[in-house]
């Protein structure tokens, strides 16, 4: 740490250390950062309450019921629903493709789709349980 002597307006000298000089240069930025953090903290309750009161977009999935073997039911916020075929029906349709690559691609998409629906169903159940 380096110590220097600085002159003051009154003609005397004042001792400054290198670290205090660096702090003096950074102090305005630190004050600004703390002010922004405090302002963000104060605004959070008002933002979260207005977001909770707003209705979700119509294409938001609100409920998934069923399973891959018996078929899923996907319900949206606007009241509409989607009823994909069971996994066996979807895989049977994949066998109608002409080339092997198309059939494998279709089967992979079907497995991924039903796996993701099961994960979404679990996440929605978990989220609704957390709200209670």
C-alpha positions as CSV (number, residue, x, y, z in Angstrom):
1,X,0.0,0.0,0.0
2,X,1.4,3.3,-1.0
3,X,1.0,6.5,1.1
4,X,1.2,9.9,-0.5
5,X,0.8,13.4,0.8
6,X,-1.8,15.6,-0.9
7,X,-2.2,19.3,-0.4
8,X,-5.5,20.6,0.9
9,X,-7.2,24.0,0.0
10,X,-6.2,25.3,3.4
11,X,-2.5,24.8,2.6
12,X,-1.9,21.8,4.8
13,X,-1.3,18.3,3.8
14,X,-3.4,15.3,4.1
15,X,-2.3,11.7,4.0
16,X,-4.1,9.4,1.5
17,X,-3.5,5.7,1.1
18,X,-3.8,4.1,-2.3
19,X,-6.8,2.0,-1.2
20,X,-8.7,5.1,0.2
21,X,-8.1,6.9,-3.1
22,X,-9.5,4.0,-5.1
23,X,-12.5,3.8,-2.8
24,X,-13.1,7.6,-3.3
25,X,-13.1,7.1,-7.0
26,X,-15.5,4.1,-6.8
27,X,-17.8,5.5,-4.1
28,X,-20.2,7.1,-6.5
29,X,-20.6,3.9,-8.4
30,X,-21.1,1.9,-5.3
31,X,-23.8,4.4,-4.1
32,X,-25.5,4.1,-7.5
33,X,-25.5,0.3,-7.4
34,X,-26.9,0.2,-3.9
35,X,-29.6,2.7,-4.8
36,X,-30.6,0.6,-7.9
37,X,-30.7,-2.6,-5.7
38,X,-32.8,-0.9,-3.1
39,X,-35.2,0.5,-5.7
40,X,-35.6,-2.9,-7.4
41,X,-36.4,-4.4,-4.0
42,X,-39.0,-1.8,-3.3
43,X,-40.6,-2.3,-6.7
44,X,-40.7,-6.1,-6.6
45,X,-43.9,-6.5,-4.4
46,X,-45.9,-4.2,-6.8
47,X,-44.6,-6.0,-9.8
48,X,-45.3,-9.5,-8.5
49,X,-48.9,-8.6,-7.3
50,X,-49.8,-7.1,-10.7
51,X,-48.3,-10.1,-12.5
52,X,-50.3,-12.5,-10.3
53,X,-53.6,-10.6,-10.9
54,X,-53.1,-10.7,-14.7
55,X,-54.7,-13.5,-16.7
56,X,-52.3,-15.9,-18.5
57,X,-52.1,-15.8,-22.3
58,X,-54.7,-18.0,-23.9
59,X,-52.2,-20.5,-25.2
60,X,-50.9,-21.2,-21.7
61,X,-51.2,-24.9,-20.7
62,X,-53.0,-25.0,-17.4
63,X,-53.6,-28.8,-16.9
64,X,-52.4,-32.1,-18.4
65,X,-54.2,-35.3,-17.5
66,X,-53.9,-38.9,-18.6
67,X,-50.9,-40.9,-19.6
68,X,-49.2,-42.1,-22.8
69,X,-50.9,-45.5,-22.8
70,X,-54.4,-44.1,-22.5
71,X,-54.0,-40.7,-24.0
72,X,-53.3,-37.2,-22.7
73,X,-55.7,-34.3,-22.4
74,X,-54.1,-30.9,-22.6
75,X,-56.2,-27.9,-21.3
76,X,-55.3,-24.3,-22.1
77,X,-56.2,-21.1,-20.3
78,X,-58.7,-20.1,-22.9
79,X,-60.7,-23.3,-22.2
80,X,-59.7,-25.1,-25.4
81,X,-58.2,-28.6,-25.2
82,X,-55.9,-30.9,-27.2
83,X,-56.3,-34.7,-27.2
84,X,-53.2,-36.3,-28.8
85,X,-53.5,-40.0,-29.7
86,X,-52.2,-42.7,-27.4
87,X,-48.5,-43.6,-27.9
88,X,-49.4,-46.9,-29.6
89,X,-51.6,-45.1,-32.1
90,X,-49.0,-42.5,-32.8
91,X,-46.3,-45.1,-33.2
92,X,-48.5,-47.1,-35.6
93,X,-48.9,-44.1,-37.8
94,X,-45.1,-43.8,-37.9
95,X,-44.9,-47.2,-39.6
96,X,-46.8,-45.7,-42.6
97,X,-43.8,-43.6,-43.6
98,X,-42.0,-44.8,-46.7
99,X,-38.3,-44.7,-45.7
100,X,-36.7,-46.1,-42.6
101,X,-35.2,-42.7,-41.7
102,X,-38.6,-41.1,-41.7
103,X,-40.0,-43.9,-39.5
104,X,-37.2,-43.6,-37.0
105,X,-37.6,-39.8,-36.9
106,X,-41.3,-40.1,-36.3
107,X,-40.9,-42.7,-33.5
108,X,-38.3,-40.4,-31.8
109,X,-40.6,-37.4,-32.0
110,X,-43.5,-39.4,-30.6
111,X,-41.4,-40.7,-27.6
112,X,-40.0,-37.2,-27.0
113,X,-43.5,-35.7,-27.2
114,X,-45.0,-38.1,-24.7
115,X,-42.0,-37.9,-22.4
116,X,-42.3,-34.1,-22.3
117,X,-46.0,-34.3,-21.7
118,X,-45.4,-36.5,-18.6
119,X,-42.8,-34.1,-17.4
120,X,-45.1,-31.1,-18.0
121,X,-47.9,-32.9,-16.1
122,X,-45.6,-33.5,-13.2
123,X,-44.4,-29.9,-13.2
124,X,-48.0,-28.6,-13.2
125,X,-49.0,-30.9,-10.4
126,X,-46.0,-29.7,-8.4
127,X,-46.7,-26.0,-9.1
128,X,-50.4,-26.3,-8.1
129,X,-49.4,-28.1,-4.9
130,X,-47.0,-25.3,-4.1
131,X,-49.8,-22.7,-4.5
132,X,-52.0,-24.5,-1.9
